[in-house]
Amino acid sequence: MMDRESSHSTLQQRFGRSNTPRRTDRKSTGFGRVLIVVYWVFSLSAGVRSLYQLATEFSLAPLAILLSTLSAAIYVVATVALSRTGPGWHRVATAAVSAELVGVLGVGLLSVFEPQLFPKASVWSDFGAGYGYIPLVLPVVGLVWLWLTRPSRRSGRL
């Protein structure tokens, strides 16, 4: 019978060492993985919706459709940045999620006070009402998570 250590080295000899670096941050582990999945779903849903609207309804509501396209792009950047390690990606994620919050608040206010600009709803119209207000809550949760998992000054990783 092989002990655990020798079976591990046998596997390494047969298949080689893993080239995948170990995660060094907490941003994309635990609850961060749930956040990444939610952002991925929003990237996909907002992206597909905006591509369809760009192709079929752009002349009806160009502002709303362009804003949906912008939101999809921000969701994609946030998804990628949340899933990557390192302080640079942490900054990119923070910038993307902050832009998302500014966008949902700005578009939400604009769609409430100037509804004629939005004959077709965007992802962020009415603060994300068409998506169950998740677009309003998601960046707040994302920013809190990014703050809680920010790179440590003590580790020298800023």
Buried (B, 14 or more C-beta within 10 A) or exposed (E): EEEEEEEEEEEEEEEEEEEEEEEEBBBBEEEBEEBBEBBBEBBBBBBEBBBEBBEEBBEEBBBBBBBBBBBBBBBBBBBBBBBBBBBEBBBBBBBBBBBBBEBBBEBBEBBEEEEEBBEBBBBBBBBBBBBEBBBBEBBEBBBEBBEEBBBEEEEEBE
